[in-house]
């Protein structure tokens, strides 16, 4: 089935949200709309609408003008099995003791490594992005340093690769709680947990931040993982402070190197200290301690 995308940018979050909502009234109707902040320090927002029929370009132009946005760029996408393409293209990733691979590379696992099988799917976190790899390396270093958390949560877990890594590192801890706001991600995470033989070691649930009874009841945590984006991380800082035990750690990523100081400042203000930062390309991973 052919697919069309219509993409534009604006400098105002309210305009972006209103424009995404207005696109839903177009005929033919889009199969989905969305907006997000472009994480490059430009303070711009992208708005997208996705169609299974050629969209009304005049209507899109009028909506863009009415909401202070650039003209929409409309493109027809070729029919590609992207999951199969990604499976072919993604090579295994080595991060400390971890070897993250697809099922097609199961025969390449080095002896003595901690293998995690993550198939390409509709959830973030195959291990190939620098943020995920940075978090895996941070977990490995914590274990090498002798850190032994008893209660662990992964907020915004995506494929649950980080939750599974923590479960492998600390097998005597209670089950790791892995949450995501996206139900597709939660289903993907649960499937990955089962495929890696970690049923009963990782519990997957749908939640925004710590807003779920299981997450609230599990606090305070000795270790919280959050590989999301700058602004959600900053917004979560007070809840992190309330949910992490004294002496507990947070592993934070999904942030550009230019944003790391802002995230560190927010968590310092919330009562965290001793920031340890690892940069990889344009991305940073942080480890901080609850005071």
C-alpha positions as CSV (number, residue, x, y, z in Angstrom):
1,X,0.0,0.0,0.0
2,X,1.5,3.4,-1.0
3,X,2.0,5.9,1.8
4,X,2.3,9.7,1.6
5,X,3.9,11.9,4.2
6,X,3.3,15.6,4.8
7,X,5.9,17.3,7.0
8,X,6.4,20.9,8.1
9,X,8.0,22.9,10.9
10,X,7.0,25.7,13.2
11,X,8.7,27.6,16.1
12,X,5.9,27.3,18.6
13,X,4.6,24.2,20.4
14,X,1.1,25.5,20.6
15,X,1.0,26.1,16.9
16,X,2.5,22.6,16.3
17,X,-0.1,20.9,18.5
18,X,-3.0,22.9,16.9
19,X,-1.8,22.1,13.4
20,X,-1.5,18.4,14.1
21,X,-5.0,18.4,15.4
22,X,-6.4,20.4,12.4
23,X,-4.8,18.0,10.0
24,X,-7.1,15.2,11.3
25,X,-10.1,17.0,9.7
26,X,-8.6,16.8,6.2
27,X,-10.2,14.7,3.5
28,X,-8.9,12.2,2.7
29,X,-8.2,11.6,6.4
30,X,-4.7,11.0,7.5
31,X,-4.0,7.6,9.1
32,X,-2.0,9.4,11.8
33,X,-0.7,12.8,12.8
34,X,1.9,13.9,15.3
35,X,4.3,16.7,16.4
36,X,7.6,16.7,18.3
37,X,10.4,19.1,19.3
38,X,13.4,18.8,17.0
39,X,16.2,17.9,19.4
40,X,19.0,20.0,17.7
41,X,18.8,23.1,19.9
42,X,16.9,25.1,17.2
43,X,13.7,25.4,19.3
44,X,11.7,24.2,16.3
45,X,8.8,21.7,16.1
46,X,8.0,19.2,13.4
47,X,4.5,18.3,12.4
48,X,3.7,15.3,10.4
49,X,0.6,13.7,8.8
50,X,0.6,10.3,7.1
51,X,-1.9,9.2,4.4
52,X,-2.8,6.1,2.4
53,X,-4.3,8.3,-0.3
54,X,-2.8,11.3,-2.0
55,X,-3.5,14.2,0.4
56,X,-5.2,17.5,-0.2
57,X,-2.2,19.7,-0.8
58,X,-4.2,22.9,-1.1
59,X,-5.8,22.1,2.3
60,X,-2.4,21.4,3.8
61,X,-1.1,24.8,2.5
62,X,-4.0,26.7,4.0
63,X,-3.5,24.9,7.4
64,X,0.2,25.7,7.4
65,X,-0.4,29.3,6.7
66,X,-3.1,29.5,9.4
67,X,-0.8,28.0,12.0
68,X,2.4,30.0,11.3
69,X,4.2,26.9,9.8
70,X,6.4,26.4,6.8
71,X,4.6,24.9,3.7
72,X,4.2,21.2,4.0
73,X,6.6,19.0,2.1
74,X,4.5,16.1,0.6
75,X,6.2,12.9,-0.5
76,X,5.1,9.5,-1.7
77,X,7.0,6.7,0.0
78,X,8.0,3.5,-1.8
79,X,6.6,0.2,-0.6
80,X,9.4,-1.2,1.5
81,X,9.4,-3.8,4.2
82,X,11.4,-1.6,6.6
83,X,11.6,-4.1,9.4
84,X,13.2,-6.7,7.0
85,X,15.5,-4.0,5.6
86,X,16.7,-3.0,9.1
87,X,17.2,-6.7,10.0
88,X,19.5,-7.0,7.0
89,X,21.4,-3.7,7.6
90,X,21.9,-3.7,11.4
91,X,25.1,-5.4,12.6
92,X,25.5,-6.6,16.2
93,X,26.5,-4.0,18.8
94,X,29.1,-4.6,21.4
95,X,28.7,-2.4,24.6
96,X,30.9,-3.6,27.4
97,X,30.0,-7.2,28.2
98,X,26.8,-6.9,26.2
99,X,26.3,-8.2,22.6
100,X,23.0,-6.9,21.1
101,X,21.9,-8.8,18.0
102,X,19.0,-9.8,15.9
103,X,18.0,-13.4,15.6
104,X,19.7,-13.7,12.3
105,X,23.1,-13.1,14.1
106,X,22.6,-15.5,17.0
107,X,25.4,-17.6,15.7
108,X,27.9,-14.7,16.1
109,X,27.6,-14.3,19.9
110,X,31.2,-14.2,21.3
111,X,32.0,-16.6,24.1
112,X,31.7,-14.9,27.5
113,X,29.5,-12.0,26.4
114,X,26.0,-11.2,27.7
115,X,23.8,-11.7,24.6
116,X,20.5,-9.8,24.1
117,X,18.4,-10.6,21.1
118,X,16.4,-7.5,19.9
119,X,14.5,-7.7,16.7
120,X,13.8,-4.6,14.6
121,X,10.3,-3.5,15.5
122,X,8.0,-0.5,16.1
123,X,9.7,0.5,19.3
124,X,12.9,2.5,20.1
125,X,16.0,0.7,21.4
126,X,17.7,-1.9,19.2
127,X,21.0,-1.0,20.9
128,X,22.4,0.7,17.8
129,X,21.7,4.3,18.7
130,X,24.4,6.0,20.6
131,X,22.1,6.8,23.5
132,X,21.2,3.1,24.0
133,X,24.8,2.0,23.7
134,X,25.8,4.7,26.1
135,X,23.3,3.5,28.7
136,X,24.5,-0.1,28.3
137,X,28.1,1.0,28.8
138,X,27.0,2.9,31.9
139,X,25.3,-0.2,33.3
140,X,28.4,-2.2,32.7
141,X,30.6,0.3,34.5
142,X,28.2,0.4,37.5
143,X,28.4,-3.4,37.8
144,X,32.2,-3.4,37.4
145,X,32.4,-0.8,40.2
146,X,30.4,-3.1,42.5
147,X,27.1,-1.3,42.5
148,X,24.3,-3.8,43.5
149,X,20.8,-2.3,43.2
150,X,17.9,-4.2,44.7
151,X,15.0,-2.2,43.1
152,X,15.3,-1.2,39.4
153,X,12.9,0.6,37.0
154,X,13.3,1.5,33.3
155,X,11.1,4.5,32.5
156,X,10.4,4.8,28.7
157,X,11.7,1.4,28.1
158,X,11.1,1.0,24.3
159,X,12.2,-2.5,23.5
160,X,13.2,-3.1,27.1
161,X,16.9,-3.6,26.1
162,X,18.1,-1.7,29.2
163,X,15.7,-3.4,31.6
164,X,16.9,-6.8,30.3
165,X,20.5,-5.8,30.6
166,X,19.9,-4.8,34.2
167,X,18.1,-8.0,34.9
168,X,21.1,-9.9,33.5
169,X,23.6,-7.9,35.5
170,X,21.8,-8.2,38.9
171,X,19.9,-11.6,38.8
172,X,19.2,-11.6,42.5
173,X,17.3,-8.3,42.4
174,X,13.5,-8.3,42.3
175,X,11.9,-8.1,38.8
176,X,12.9,-5.0,36.9
177,X,9.9,-2.8,36.2
178,X,9.9,-1.6,32.5
179,X,7.3,1.0,31.5
180,X,6.5,2.9,28.4
181,X,3.7,5.4,27.5
182,X,3.3,3.6,24.1
183,X,1.3,0.4,24.2
184,X,3.0,-0.8,21.1
185,X,6.4,-0.5,22.9
186,X,5.0,-2.3,25.9
187,X,3.9,-5.3,23.7
188,X,7.3,-5.2,21.9
189,X,9.1,-5.1,25.3
190,X,7.2,-8.1,26.6
191,X,7.9,-10.1,23.5
192,X,11.6,-9.3,23.8
193,X,11.6,-10.3,27.5
194,X,10.1,-13.7,26.6
195,X,12.5,-14.2,23.6
196,X,15.5,-13.6,25.9
197,X,14.3,-16.0,28.6
198,X,13.6,-13.3,31.1
199,X,10.0,-13.9,31.9
200,X,9.6,-13.2,35.6
201,X,12.7,-11.1,35.7
202,X,11.3,-8.1,33.8
203,X,7.7,-6.8,34.2
204,X,6.4,-4.6,31.4
205,X,3.7,-2.1,31.9
206,X,2.1,1.0,30.3
207,X,2.6,4.2,32.2
208,X,3.6,7.8,31.8
209,X,6.6,8.4,34.0
210,X,6.0,6.8,37.4
211,X,2.2,7.1,37.1
212,X,1.2,3.5,37.7
213,X,0.4,1.7,41.0
214,X,3.2,-0.9,40.5
215,X,5.8,1.8,39.9
216,X,4.6,3.8,42.9
217,X,4.5,0.7,45.1
218,X,8.0,-0.3,44.0
219,X,9.7,2.9,45.1
220,X,12.2,3.9,46.4
221,X,14.4,2.6,43.6
222,X,18.2,2.0,43.8
223,X,18.5,2.4,40.0
224,X,16.3,4.1,37.5
225,X,17.0,4.1,33.8
226,X,15.5,6.7,31.5
227,X,16.6,6.9,27.8
228,X,14.0,9.4,26.5
229,X,14.5,13.1,25.6
230,X,15.8,16.3,27.2
231,X,12.5,17.9,28.2
232,X,10.8,14.8,29.5
233,X,13.9,14.1,31.6
234,X,13.8,17.6,33.0
235,X,10.1,17.3,33.7
236,X,10.7,14.0,35.5
237,X,13.4,15.3,37.8
238,X,11.1,16.0,40.8
239,X,9.5,12.5,40.5
240,X,12.9,11.0,40.1
241,X,14.0,12.6,43.4
242,X,10.9,11.3,45.1
243,X,11.3,7.8,43.7
244,X,15.0,7.1,44.0
245,X,16.5,6.0,47.3
246,X,19.3,7.9,49.0
247,X,22.5,6.8,47.3
248,X,20.6,5.4,44.4
249,X,21.6,6.1,40.8
250,X,19.9,7.3,37.7
251,X,21.1,6.6,34.1
252,X,19.8,9.3,31.8
253,X,20.1,9.6,28.0
254,X,18.3,10.6,24.8
255,X,20.0,14.0,25.1
256,X,22.4,15.9,22.8
257,X,25.8,16.9,24.1
258,X,24.6,20.5,23.9
259,X,21.7,19.6,26.3
260,X,23.6,17.6,28.9
261,X,24.5,20.6,31.1
262,X,20.8,21.6,31.3
263,X,19.7,18.1,32.3
264,X,22.5,18.0,34.9
265,X,21.4,21.3,36.3
266,X,17.8,20.1,36.6
267,X,18.8,17.0,38.5
268,X,21.3,18.8,40.7
269,X,18.5,21.1,41.7
270,X,16.3,18.1,42.5
271,X,18.9,16.6,44.8
272,X,21.2,14.5,42.6
273,X,25.0,14.9,42.5
274,X,28.3,13.4,41.2
275,X,27.4,13.6,37.5
276,X,29.3,11.2,35.3
277,X,29.0,12.0,31.6
278,X,29.9,9.9,28.6
279,X,29.7,11.4,25.1
280,X,29.4,9.5,21.9
281,X,29.2,11.6,18.8
282,X,26.4,14.2,19.3
283,X,24.8,12.3,22.2
284,X,25.4,12.1,26.0
285,X,24.7,9.5,28.7
286,X,24.7,10.6,32.3
287,X,24.9,8.8,35.6
288,X,23.9,10.7,38.8
289,X,23.6,9.8,42.5
290,X,20.6,10.7,44.7
291,X,21.9,12.7,47.7
